[in-house]
Amino acid sequence: MQKINVFDTTLRDGEQSAGVNLNALEKLEIAKQLERLGVDIMEAGFPAASKGDFEGVKNIADTVRNVSVTGLARANKKDIDIAWEALKGGADPRLHVFLATSPIHMTHKLKKTPEQVVETAVEAVRYAKTMFPKVQWSAEDACRSDRAFLAKIITEVIDAGASVINIPDTVGYRSPQEYGELFTYLKKNVPNIDQVALSAHCHDDLGMAVANSLAAIECGATQIEGTINGIGERAGNAAIEEVAVALRIRNDFYNAETNLKLDEIKRTSTLVSKLTGMAVPGNKAVVGANAFAHESGIHQDGVLKEKSTYEIISPQLIGVQSNSLVLGKHSGKHAFKDKVKELGFVLDESKILEAFADFKDLADKKKHITEEDLITLLTDIQTDETVEKYEIHSIQVQYGTANIPTATISMKSPDQSMLQQAGTGSGSVEAIYNTLEQMIPGTLQLQDYRLSSVGGGRDALAEVHVRVLYNGIESSGRGTAQDVLEASANAYLNGVNRTLARENYLVKKQAHV
C-alpha cells in the first residue's frame, strides 16, 4: 500500500476564501485539530504577507510538534528570510516557495523571460536550502505551461536542492486524464525526478479538484494538497476528507492510503465550518448533513435489510456521533472537565470555569445537551480573545404584526462604561442592528447574515454568522445562543470586537517598533 502524504493548506489557501478572516486563537485551534487529524504537512500561512500572518505562522510552528509546519514564500530572499524567522522554531520546518511558469504569467505578471524565470527559481531554492532542511517548489499555473519548459525548470530546481515538486492546477483547468498525463510526462522527461516527491495541488473551478488529485496519485504523485471542506480561492481546493475517504473505500483500486485518523474528519469539518463561517452544503460528499440520509423508500428498504446496499461509507468511519445526551443539568464540574478532555479541548482553569458556567446556564434552558452543543460552546470559549470589548448586558425586543419592531439594549463598552439605547427597524434583527449602530462610534454596516441551528429540535441552539464592515475594515462575526435574536446580536458585536482586537494589536506592535 503506497503512502500518500497529506499537505493541508486550510490555514493558507483556505483562509483566502472570500469573507474568511480568522484570528490568532482560531488559527491555532484549527492547527491543533489538524494535528489530531494526522495531516503530514500543515501550511500555516504566508509569513511575508503581513505582521499578523507572520505571528500566526510562528505561533503555530512553535506550538504544533507532530506535524511539519510550512509557510508560503515568493522566490526572493526577503520572503524566504521572513519565513525562516517564523518557522525555525518548528519541529520539522520546511519552506514552500513558488514561481509562475506559464507563458501568460511570465509575460504579464512576472515580466521575465523563461531563462530569467529558471534563474530566479534556482537561486531561490538554493538560498532556501541554506536554512530549511526541506524545500518544496511549486510551478504556479503548471497546467498551462509549456511541458518541455516545465521539465527543464523542474530538473534545475531539483539540482538546486528541492525535496518536493508541486504541480498545481492553479485555475482548475485540466481534466483528470490531462492532469494525470502531465505527471506521467514529467516522470519520463525529468532525469532526476526520482530524487523528489511529486505533489498535486488542484483547484475546483470546474468541479474536478478531487478527481484530478486521485488521477495524480494513479500517475505517481505521493503528496496531495487540499483543504478541509474544500474551501479556498474562488471555487475552492480539493477537499482533503474526500480524497482520504476515497483512498480508504477504494483501496482495491488505488492501492494507496494516508495517515489521517478518519474518525476525526467530522469534528475537523465542523470546527473549520464554525470558525470560518462557511457552511457545509447538505449534499456535500463525506461530511454533508445528508451524506448518510436515505429519503427514497427503495433506498430505505434496502438499507434496513443490508446497509451496504446503498451505503458505502459508514458514519462511524468519519467520526459521526449519535445525537445523544452527554451531560445534564445535575452534572458536576469533574464530569464536565472529563468530557472537555475527551473532546480534545485544552483549556486553562479560568476557561474551564467560564465554560462550566455557560454549560450550567444552557442546561437550565435546554433539556437535552448533546456533544454538538458542547463542541459549539467550547469552541466559542477556546477562541475568544481576552481583550477589552463590547458585551451585551440585556436585550428587549417588542414585536407585533401591527407594531414597529423596537429593540432596547444595554451593554458594557470597552472602557467598562454602561450604554443604553433603543431603536426601530422593519424587523426584529434590523431593530437590534440599528440600535447597536447607534451605540457604537464609527461607521458600522452589515454585509452578510446567515442563520443555522446546532443540532435539531425546537430547543436547538441558534448559530449566526455575519460579515460586517466597521470603520472600513471587513470582519466576520459569530454568535450562538438559544434565542435567535440574542445570537444575532452576539454575532454583530463579535464582528466589531474582532476589528477592535486587530486594531489594538497593530497599535501595540507599532508602539513596540
C-alpha positions as CSV (number, residue, x, y, z in Angstrom):
1,M,0.0,0.0,0.0
2,Q,1.6,3.3,-1.1
3,K,1.8,6.0,1.5
4,I,0.3,9.4,0.4
5,N,1.4,12.5,2.4
6,V,-1.4,15.0,3.1
7,F,-0.4,18.6,2.7
8,D,-3.2,20.7,4.4
9,T,-3.5,24.3,3.3
10,T,-6.7,25.2,5.1
11,L,-4.9,28.0,7.1
12,R,-3.3,29.5,3.9
13,D,-5.2,28.8,0.7
14,G,-8.4,28.1,2.7
15,E,-8.3,31.4,4.6
16,Q,-8.1,33.2,1.3
17,S,-11.8,32.3,0.7
18,A,-13.9,35.4,0.3
19,G,-15.2,36.6,3.7
20,V,-13.0,34.4,5.8
21,N,-10.9,36.1,8.5
22,L,-9.5,34.0,11.3
23,N,-7.9,35.5,14.4
24,A,-4.8,34.0,16.1
25,L,-6.6,31.8,18.5
26,E,-8.9,30.4,15.9
27,K,-6.0,29.6,13.6
28,L,-4.2,27.8,16.5
29,E,-7.4,25.9,17.4
30,I,-7.7,24.7,13.8
31,A,-4.0,23.8,13.7
32,K,-4.3,21.7,16.8
33,Q,-7.3,19.9,15.3
34,L,-5.4,19.3,12.1
35,E,-2.6,17.8,14.2
36,R,-5.2,15.4,15.8
37,L,-6.5,14.6,12.3
38,G,-3.0,13.4,11.4
39,V,-2.0,15.6,8.4
40,D,1.7,15.3,7.5
41,I,2.3,18.9,6.4
42,M,0.4,22.0,7.5
43,E,0.7,25.2,5.6
44,A,0.1,27.8,8.3
45,G,0.1,30.9,6.2
46,F,2.2,33.3,4.1
47,P,4.6,34.9,6.7
48,A,5.7,37.8,4.4
49,A,2.1,38.9,3.7
50,S,1.7,40.8,6.9
51,K,2.8,41.1,10.5
52,G,-0.3,39.3,11.6
53,D,0.3,36.4,9.2
54,F,3.9,36.2,10.4
55,E,2.9,36.0,14.1
56,G,0.2,33.4,13.3
57,V,2.6,31.1,11.4
58,K,5.2,31.5,14.2
59,N,2.7,30.7,16.9
60,I,1.6,27.5,15.1
61,A,5.1,26.4,14.3
62,D,6.2,26.9,17.9
63,T,3.1,25.0,19.3
64,V,2.4,22.1,17.0
65,R,5.0,19.4,17.4
66,N,3.7,16.3,15.5
67,V,3.3,18.0,12.1
68,S,5.8,19.5,9.7
69,V,4.7,23.2,9.6
70,T,5.4,25.2,6.4
71,G,4.8,28.7,5.1
72,L,4.5,30.1,1.6
73,A,7.1,32.3,0.1
74,R,7.7,34.0,-3.2
75,A,11.0,33.3,-5.0
76,N,13.0,36.1,-3.3
77,K,15.4,36.3,-0.4
78,K,13.2,38.7,1.7
79,D,10.2,36.3,1.7
80,I,12.5,33.3,2.5
81,D,14.2,35.1,5.4
82,I,10.9,36.1,6.9
83,A,9.6,32.6,6.5
84,W,12.6,31.2,8.3
85,E,12.2,33.5,11.2
86,A,8.5,32.4,11.5
87,L,9.2,28.6,11.1
88,K,12.6,28.0,12.6
89,G,11.1,27.0,16.0
90,G,9.1,24.2,14.4
91,A,9.7,20.5,15.0
92,D,10.2,19.9,11.2
93,P,10.3,23.3,9.4
94,R,10.0,23.4,5.7
95,L,9.5,26.1,3.0
96,H,7.0,26.2,0.2
97,V,8.4,28.5,-2.5
98,F,6.6,29.2,-5.7
99,L,7.1,30.9,-9.1
100,A,4.8,31.0,-12.2
101,T,5.9,29.1,-15.3
102,S,3.1,29.6,-17.8
103,P,3.6,32.0,-20.7
104,I,0.7,34.2,-19.7
105,H,2.1,34.6,-16.1
106,M,5.7,35.0,-17.2
107,T,4.8,37.7,-19.8
108,H,2.1,39.7,-18.0
109,K,2.7,39.2,-14.3
110,L,6.4,38.5,-13.8
111,K,7.6,40.3,-17.0
112,K,10.5,37.9,-17.2
113,T,11.9,35.7,-20.0
114,P,11.8,31.9,-19.5
115,E,15.6,32.0,-18.9
116,Q,15.2,34.6,-16.1
117,V,12.4,32.5,-14.5
118,V,14.7,29.5,-14.4
119,E,17.5,31.5,-12.9
120,T,15.2,33.1,-10.2
121,A,13.7,29.7,-9.2
122,V,17.1,28.1,-8.9
123,E,18.5,30.9,-6.8
124,A,15.5,30.9,-4.5
125,V,15.7,27.1,-3.9
126,R,19.4,27.2,-3.4
127,Y,19.2,30.0,-0.9
128,A,16.3,28.4,1.0
129,K,18.3,25.2,1.3
130,T,20.9,27.1,3.4
131,M,18.3,27.3,6.1
132,F,15.5,24.8,5.6
133,P,16.1,21.1,5.6
134,K,13.2,20.6,3.3
135,V,12.2,22.9,0.4
136,Q,9.1,22.4,-1.7
137,W,9.0,24.2,-5.0
138,S,5.7,24.9,-6.9
139,A,5.3,25.8,-10.6
140,E,2.4,28.2,-10.4
141,D,0.0,27.6,-13.3
142,A,1.9,24.5,-14.3
143,C,-1.1,23.1,-16.2
144,R,-0.9,26.0,-18.7
145,S,2.9,25.9,-19.0
146,D,4.9,24.5,-21.9
147,R,5.7,20.9,-21.0
148,A,9.3,21.0,-22.2
149,F,10.0,24.2,-20.3
150,L,8.3,22.7,-17.2
151,A,10.5,19.7,-17.4
152,K,13.6,21.9,-17.8
153,I,12.9,24.2,-14.8
154,I,12.0,21.2,-12.6
155,T,15.3,19.5,-13.5
156,E,17.1,22.6,-12.5
157,V,15.4,23.2,-9.1
158,I,15.9,19.6,-8.1
159,D,19.6,20.0,-8.8
160,A,19.4,23.2,-6.6
161,G,18.1,21.1,-3.7
162,A,14.3,20.9,-3.8
163,S,12.8,18.0,-1.9
164,V,9.2,18.2,-3.2
165,I,8.0,19.4,-6.6
166,N,4.4,20.6,-6.7
167,I,2.4,20.6,-10.0
168,P,-0.6,22.8,-9.3
169,D,-3.7,23.1,-11.4
170,T,-3.9,26.7,-10.3
171,V,-7.1,27.7,-12.1
172,G,-8.8,24.3,-12.1
173,Y,-8.4,24.0,-15.9
174,R,-7.4,20.4,-16.6
175,S,-9.4,17.2,-16.8
176,P,-8.3,14.2,-14.7
177,Q,-6.9,12.4,-17.8
178,E,-4.9,15.5,-18.8
179,Y,-3.6,16.1,-15.3
180,G,-2.6,12.5,-14.8
181,E,-0.8,12.6,-18.2
182,L,1.2,15.6,-17.1
183,F,2.7,13.7,-14.1
184,T,3.4,10.7,-16.5
185,Y,5.2,13.1,-18.9
186,L,7.3,14.6,-16.1
187,K,8.3,11.2,-14.7
188,K,9.6,10.3,-18.2
189,N,11.3,13.6,-19.1
190,V,12.8,14.9,-15.9
191,P,16.0,12.8,-15.4
192,N,16.4,13.4,-11.7
193,I,12.7,13.1,-10.8
194,D,13.4,10.1,-8.6
195,Q,15.1,12.4,-6.1
196,V,11.9,14.2,-5.1
197,A,8.3,13.6,-4.1
198,L,5.7,14.8,-6.6
199,S,2.7,16.8,-5.2
200,A,-0.7,17.6,-6.6
201,H,-2.5,20.9,-5.8
202,C,-5.9,21.2,-7.5
203,H,-8.5,23.9,-7.6
204,D,-12.2,23.2,-8.1
205,D,-13.2,25.8,-10.7
206,L,-14.6,23.1,-13.0
207,G,-15.6,20.8,-10.2
208,M,-12.7,18.3,-10.8
209,A,-10.3,19.0,-7.9
210,V,-10.8,15.7,-6.1
211,A,-10.9,13.7,-9.3
212,N,-7.7,15.4,-10.6
213,S,-6.0,14.7,-7.2
214,L,-6.8,11.0,-7.5
215,A,-5.7,10.9,-11.1
216,A,-2.4,12.3,-10.0
217,I,-2.0,9.5,-7.4
218,E,-2.6,7.0,-10.2
219,C,0.2,8.6,-12.2
220,G,2.9,8.9,-9.5
221,A,2.0,11.7,-7.1
222,T,2.9,10.8,-3.5
223,Q,1.6,14.0,-1.9
224,I,-1.9,15.6,-2.1
225,E,-2.6,19.2,-1.2
226,G,-6.0,20.5,-0.2
227,T,-8.2,21.9,2.4
228,I,-10.9,20.8,4.9
229,N,-14.4,21.1,3.3
230,G,-12.7,22.1,0.1
231,I,-12.6,25.8,1.0
232,G,-10.2,28.2,-0.8
233,E,-9.8,30.8,-3.5
234,R,-12.8,31.1,-6.0
235,A,-14.5,27.7,-6.1
236,G,-12.1,26.2,-3.6
237,N,-9.5,23.4,-3.4
238,A,-9.6,19.6,-3.4
239,A,-11.4,18.5,-0.2
240,I,-8.8,16.6,1.9
241,E,-11.5,14.5,3.5
242,E,-12.9,13.3,0.2
243,V,-9.5,12.3,-1.1
244,A,-8.7,10.4,2.1
245,V,-12.0,8.5,2.3
246,A,-11.9,7.7,-1.4
247,L,-8.5,6.1,-0.9
248,R,-9.8,4.1,2.0
249,I,-13.0,2.9,0.4
250,R,-11.4,2.1,-3.0
251,N,-8.0,0.9,-1.7
252,D,-8.5,-2.1,-4.0
253,F,-8.2,0.3,-7.0
254,Y,-5.7,3.0,-5.8
255,N,-3.6,0.7,-3.6
256,A,-2.7,3.9,-1.6
257,E,-3.5,5.3,1.9
258,T,-3.0,8.3,4.1
259,N,-2.1,8.5,7.8
260,L,-5.2,10.5,8.5
261,K,-7.3,9.4,11.5
262,L,-10.6,9.3,9.6
263,D,-12.7,9.3,12.7
264,E,-11.5,12.9,13.3
265,I,-12.9,14.1,10.0
266,K,-16.3,15.1,11.1
267,R,-15.1,17.1,14.0
268,T,-12.4,18.8,11.9
269,S,-15.0,19.7,9.3
270,T,-17.4,21.1,11.9
271,L,-14.7,23.2,13.6
272,V,-13.5,24.7,10.3
273,S,-17.1,25.4,9.2
274,K,-17.9,27.2,12.5
275,L,-14.7,29.3,12.7
276,T,-14.7,30.3,9.0
277,G,-18.4,30.8,8.8
278,M,-18.5,28.7,5.6
279,A,-21.4,26.3,5.9
280,V,-21.0,22.8,4.6
281,P,-23.7,22.1,1.9
282,G,-26.1,19.3,3.0
283,N,-25.3,17.3,-0.1
284,K,-21.5,17.5,0.2
285,A,-19.7,14.2,-0.1
286,V,-18.4,12.6,3.2
287,V,-19.3,15.4,5.6
288,G,-22.6,16.9,4.4
289,A,-25.7,16.6,6.7
290,N,-27.3,14.4,4.1
291,A,-24.3,12.2,3.4
292,F,-25.9,9.3,5.3
293,A,-29.6,10.2,4.9
294,H,-31.9,8.0,2.8
295,E,-35.2,9.5,1.6
296,S,-36.2,7.1,-1.1
297,G,-38.4,4.3,0.0
298,I,-36.5,1.8,-2.1
299,H,-33.2,3.0,-0.6
300,Q,-34.6,2.9,3.0
301,D,-35.9,-0.6,2.5
302,G,-32.5,-1.7,1.1
303,V,-30.5,-0.1,4.0
304,L,-32.8,-1.6,6.6
305,K,-32.1,-5.1,5.1
306,E,-28.4,-4.5,4.5
307,K,-26.6,-1.2,4.9
308,S,-24.1,-1.9,2.1
309,T,-26.9,-1.9,-0.5
310,Y,-26.8,1.9,-0.6
311,E,-24.2,3.0,2.0
312,I,-20.6,2.6,1.0
313,I,-19.3,4.8,3.9
314,S,-20.3,4.2,7.5
315,P,-21.0,7.3,9.6
316,Q,-18.6,5.9,12.3
317,L,-15.7,5.8,9.8
318,I,-15.5,9.6,9.8
319,G,-16.5,10.1,13.4
320,V,-20.2,11.0,13.2
321,Q,-21.6,10.6,16.7
322,S,-25.2,9.9,17.7
323,N,-27.0,13.0,18.9
324,S,-27.4,11.5,22.4
325,L,-27.5,13.1,25.8
326,V,-23.9,13.5,27.1
327,L,-24.3,15.7,30.2
328,G,-27.3,17.1,32.1
329,K,-28.1,19.9,34.5
330,H,-27.1,17.9,37.5
331,S,-23.6,17.0,36.1
332,G,-20.7,18.3,38.2
333,K,-17.5,20.1,37.3
334,H,-15.4,17.0,37.4
335,A,-17.6,15.2,34.9
336,F,-17.6,18.3,32.8
337,K,-13.8,18.5,32.8
338,D,-13.5,14.9,31.8
339,K,-15.9,15.5,28.9
340,V,-13.9,18.5,27.8
341,K,-10.7,16.4,27.8
342,E,-12.4,13.6,26.0
343,L,-13.5,16.0,23.2
344,G,-9.8,17.1,22.8
345,F,-10.1,20.7,24.1
346,V,-7.2,22.1,26.2
347,L,-8.5,24.9,28.5
348,D,-6.8,26.5,31.5
349,E,-8.7,26.6,34.8
350,S,-10.2,30.1,34.2
351,K,-11.6,29.0,30.8
352,I,-12.9,25.7,32.3
353,L,-14.8,27.7,35.0
354,E,-16.2,30.1,32.3
355,A,-17.2,27.2,30.1
356,F,-18.8,25.3,33.0
357,A,-20.8,28.4,34.0
358,D,-22.1,28.7,30.4
359,F,-22.9,25.0,30.3
360,K,-24.9,25.2,33.5
361,D,-26.8,28.2,32.1
362,L,-27.5,26.3,28.9
363,A,-28.6,23.2,30.9
364,D,-31.2,25.3,32.8
365,K,-32.7,26.3,29.4
366,K,-32.2,23.2,27.3
367,K,-33.5,19.8,28.3
368,H,-31.0,17.7,26.3
369,I,-27.4,18.8,25.8
370,T,-25.6,17.0,23.0
371,E,-22.0,16.6,22.1
372,E,-22.6,19.1,19.2
373,D,-23.9,21.6,21.7
374,L,-20.8,21.2,23.9
375,I,-18.4,21.5,20.9
376,T,-20.1,24.7,19.9
377,L,-19.9,26.1,23.5
378,L,-16.2,25.0,24.0
379,T,-15.2,26.4,20.6
380,D,-16.6,29.8,21.4
381,I,-14.7,29.7,24.8
382,Q,-11.4,28.5,23.3
383,T,-11.3,31.0,20.5
384,D,-12.4,34.1,22.5
385,E,-9.7,36.7,22.7
386,T,-9.2,38.2,26.1
387,V,-9.3,41.9,25.2
388,E,-11.5,44.8,26.2
389,K,-14.7,44.6,24.2
390,Y,-18.3,45.3,23.9
391,E,-20.5,43.0,25.9
392,I,-24.3,42.7,25.9
393,H,-25.9,43.1,29.3
394,S,-29.6,42.9,28.2
395,I,-31.8,43.0,25.1
396,Q,-35.5,43.6,25.0
397,V,-37.4,43.4,21.7
398,Q,-41.0,44.4,21.1
399,Y,-42.6,43.0,18.0
400,G,-46.1,42.7,16.7
401,T,-47.6,42.5,13.2
402,A,-49.3,45.8,13.7
403,N,-46.4,47.5,15.6
404,I,-43.0,48.8,14.6
405,P,-40.3,46.4,15.9
406,T,-38.3,48.1,18.7
407,A,-35.1,46.9,20.4
408,T,-33.8,48.2,23.7
409,I,-30.2,47.3,24.5
410,S,-27.9,47.9,27.4
411,M,-24.3,46.9,27.1
412,K,-20.8,47.4,28.5
413,S,-18.3,49.3,26.4
414,P,-14.6,48.5,26.1
415,D,-13.9,51.3,28.7
416,Q,-16.3,49.5,31.1
417,S,-19.0,52.2,30.9
418,M,-22.6,51.1,30.6
419,L,-24.5,52.1,27.4
420,Q,-28.3,52.0,26.8
421,Q,-30.2,52.8,23.6
422,A,-33.4,52.0,21.8
423,G,-34.0,51.8,18.1
424,T,-36.5,50.5,15.5
425,G,-36.4,48.6,12.2
426,S,-38.6,46.8,9.7
427,G,-37.9,43.5,11.6
428,S,-36.6,42.4,15.0
429,V,-33.0,41.7,13.8
430,E,-32.8,45.0,11.9
431,A,-34.1,46.8,15.0
432,I,-31.3,45.2,17.1
433,Y,-28.6,46.1,14.5
434,N,-29.9,49.7,14.0
435,T,-29.7,50.1,17.8
436,L,-26.2,48.7,18.0
437,E,-25.1,51.0,15.2
438,Q,-26.3,54.0,17.2
439,M,-24.4,52.8,20.3
440,I,-21.0,52.1,18.7
441,P,-18.9,55.0,17.5
442,G,-17.8,54.8,13.9
443,T,-19.3,53.5,10.7
444,L,-20.8,50.1,11.0
445,Q,-22.6,48.2,8.2
446,L,-23.9,44.6,7.8
447,Q,-22.5,42.9,4.7
448,D,-23.9,39.4,5.1
449,Y,-26.1,37.4,7.6
450,R,-26.6,33.7,7.9
451,L,-28.6,31.7,10.5
452,S,-28.4,28.0,11.2
453,S,-29.2,25.6,14.1
454,V,-26.9,23.5,16.1
455,G,-28.5,20.0,16.1
456,G,-32.2,19.6,15.8
457,G,-35.4,20.1,17.9
458,R,-37.3,23.1,19.0
459,D,-34.8,23.9,21.7
460,A,-31.7,23.8,19.4
461,L,-29.1,26.4,19.7
462,A,-29.1,29.2,17.1
463,E,-25.9,30.0,15.4
464,V,-25.5,33.2,13.4
465,H,-22.6,34.2,11.1
466,V,-22.3,37.7,9.9
467,R,-19.8,39.8,7.8
468,V,-19.6,43.4,8.9
469,L,-17.8,46.5,7.7
470,Y,-16.6,48.5,10.6
471,N,-14.6,51.7,10.0
472,G,-13.7,50.5,6.6
473,I,-12.4,47.1,7.8
474,E,-14.3,43.9,6.9
475,S,-14.6,41.3,9.6
476,S,-16.6,38.1,10.2
477,G,-18.6,37.6,13.4
478,R,-20.1,34.6,15.1
479,G,-22.8,34.3,17.8
480,T,-24.5,31.4,19.5
481,A,-27.5,31.4,21.8
482,Q,-30.7,29.5,22.4
483,D,-32.6,32.6,21.2
484,V,-32.2,33.7,17.6
485,L,-32.2,37.4,18.4
486,E,-29.6,37.1,21.1
487,A,-27.4,35.0,18.8
488,S,-27.8,37.7,16.1
489,A,-26.8,40.5,18.5
490,N,-23.8,38.5,19.7
491,A,-22.6,37.8,16.1
492,Y,-22.8,41.5,15.2
493,L,-20.8,42.5,18.3
494,N,-18.3,39.7,17.7
495,G,-17.5,41.2,14.3
496,V,-17.0,44.6,15.9
497,N,-14.8,43.2,18.7
498,R,-12.7,41.3,16.2
499,T,-11.9,44.5,14.4
500,L,-11.1,46.3,17.7
501,A,-8.8,43.4,18.7
502,R,-7.0,43.7,15.4
503,E,-6.6,47.5,15.7
504,N,-5.3,47.1,19.3
505,Y,-2.8,44.5,18.1
506,L,-1.5,46.8,15.4
507,V,-1.3,49.8,17.8
508,K,0.8,47.7,20.3
509,K,3.0,46.4,17.5
510,Q,3.6,49.9,16.3
511,A,4.4,51.2,19.8
512,H,6.8,48.3,20.2
513,V,8.6,49.2,17.0
